[in-house]
């Protein structure tokens, strides 16, 4: 009980001093106000008071104001009743103030009034003014104290902020070396789980083992196993590295620290290393726990690259401290470091060795099954119609990462809402994919009939060549509607998930890319600038085939890919360079002539498709089948798959 009484008694501190000073200034101000009067009178009112004999004395202060005192016996009159309320406080104060024009003028007024009083009341005493100089000590003191008080308040606020009074850890000057990591524990639990992560089955298995170790450590330590100290998630942008880390935070049921690699970077020397020390200090206090550093390449670059001679590299100091904390003499068990990056090739070798990042989990672009699983996850949160099939959407989006698929689902929902639809249909997803791949339709573009005809034959050339070439990608849609990215038309194909590509496949795709210009040459006997993007693709493909993949008999089985990364030195002689250039021109010209021969053979189909495009502007695969029949390669495959009848 005595301790409670002591705790309830107020403590005398600096705030009491501030309060006493404020009360003193307020009281001084009130006293000064009480000593003054608010009644101002003019010259006529003053003269009437003097002629009635009500004025006892007049004091002229600072040659500007005349303070008028009324006789005490006259204060009982009705006109002065407000000054006689029985309150003795301030009874000796003047009742009125008269602002005089000047001392000489006021003396003249008093002389005239004294003459009039003598004429009306012979023998009456004359009224004279007394003069004095007064100083407003309150204003003087206030003018001196106000700047001091303002400076003191600003100083107190700054010192409190620097000392950690507000803003959270790391937000103040004295806390600049504190870690900026966000802590997720039982109070701030992450709702993302492994069920929300699709298409990353192998990566989930690796990460789930780490989570299982934190939940059941004796299961592994009984056999002498040790938990990995670091897990590095590596993969292209949008493949789900951060999402997988969120799932770990939601599943682990242990404290989870999350921050970015750039949070360690600061303009002050030593701040990065200090934040690393503070981060691991907090992690050890919460152990067992997980620390996640996103985009670790911000501090994990290989040391010695681009360092200034004689200068201090703050990033290297931060990396050195991180290396020590991960596997140094003072390391403790129970702290697992997870990190994510899409640039693992630039990370320091000391950071990548076993004992620091023991596991490197690769997150690549999802395959067909993975894309279907990702679509199913995102389709759960939106209203779709019965015709939407995740398997079909997965087939139409090869090479798409998880973030791209999420974007398509969101765009489809926005498109359906713009059309005031209650459900999202397959046509909305098709439009969303067109928008993501080629940009918005720009029907406001005014294209002349001649240009529109050239565009139609150009796109028809791509479509016809791809339809009859056996290794070309199957056509999905062809359109001549302009797009915002600058395309006046485009043909959409359905590429397959391939891990190796043969020479015949690359040649067929090269021929299909050149078929647009070949169609213009055949039909109009002229070429246009519309094939610029096609020529870029063909040129890049040809140089890759010859100088990277070794698909040229004359150049041979050599690859200059890694050697050619040096911009200042060419890894081959001038003769080899000329040979490569000649082979590229020969290969491209050969495929161009092949495209012309193919379109000449199928001129009727080319004309039919081009005219239909001019009428409808958009043609899909089913329309093409109706126009020119099924694709030969697909028809042959279906025939081969049919069972051969046998005799009984």
Secondary structure by P-SEA (a helix, b strand, c coil): caaaaaaacccccaaaaaaaaaaaaaaaaaaaaaacccccccaaaaaaaaaaccccccccccccbbbbbcccccccccccccccccccccccccccccccccaaaaaaaaaaaaaaaaaaccccbbbbbbbbcccaaaaaaaaaaaaaaaaaaaaaaaaaaaacccccccccccccccccccccccccccccccccccccaaaaaaaaaaaaaaaccccccccccccccbbbbbbcccccaaaaaaaaaaccccbbbbbccccccccccaaaaaaaaaaaaaaaaaccbbbbbccccccccccccccccccccaaaaaaaaaaaaaccccccccbbbbbbbcccccccccccccccccbbbbbccccaaaaaaaaaaaaaaccccccccaaaaaaacccccaaaaaaaaaaaaaaaaaaccccccaaaaaaaaaaaacccccccccccaaaaaaaaaaaaaaaaaaacccccccccccccccccccccbbbbbbbcccccccaaaaaaaaaaaaaaaaaaaaacccccccaaaaaaaaaaaaaaaccccccccccccccccccccccccccccaaaaaaaaaaaaaaaaaaaaaaaaaaaaaaaaaaaaaaaaaacccccaaaaaaaccccaaaaaaaaaaccccccc
